[in-house]
């Protein structure tokens, strides 16, 4: 979609270049840039004009179109379109248009969390060791899917039993503990499959140069195996990260240590797990359980 817009929309290539430079300078995640440019490409192709040149009326008409198309203004496509417009207005210093964009209310949805038996079933489900380890790293290290993709062989320290996660979202480097179960599996996998550069290589290379596994491949592994778990919960890569955080809290880890392990920039982001975890003196129960005692 972005490539099509660069070809068909005058000035869109220059806009993407400026936005890309701004993201690189400010250390923002490439995944966010991808989401913004994808949505801006849709907007540019809709009018056959670069988004920064569109009037407020045309922008409003398009957002109304998106709202009807995606049922609710909280859908990610609608949000990324607005956030993408804010980003280009900021980069191009077009403040008057920026303040006229609609505000997006932050959703306060609680995360989906799997039980330990559900996690065990999911981790055992894949046929191949590589796929089992990919799921194991998502849960056992609390990684975001793109962090798993970016992991290099040099980031895994078997002696210290740690994994180094380079800063991306949150702008914080961090070390996370490496489970002895994962360490044993990774040593076997490295010995038999001999990955190069990245911990998990894609089957596709750039003229022989190794490429990392993609987030799409991770999604495929989860999609292929989640039906083997006896649950109606929606299982995603990020669901495993939520489950990692909740299980650690329930095992007694304090909230500040959890913030560091997750790589959150703000404690407010981490506090949501206190509403999900069933821990200590705040352990939740139903009054029906004690009614007949």
Protein Blocks (a to p, Z undefined) as FASTA:
>chain_A
ZZmmmmmmghklmmmmmmmmmmmmnopafklmmmmmmmmmmmmmmnopafklpcfklmmm
mmmmmmmmnopakbmklmmmmmmmmmmmmmnopaklmmmpccddddfbdcddddfklmmm
mmmmpmblklmmmmmmmmmnopafklmmmpcfklpcfklopacdddfehiiacdddddfk
lmmmmmmmmmmnopghiabdcfbdeehiacdddfklmmmmmmmmmmmpccfbdcdfklmm
mmmmmmmmmnopafklmmmmnopabfklmmmmmmmpcghjllccdfklmmmZZ
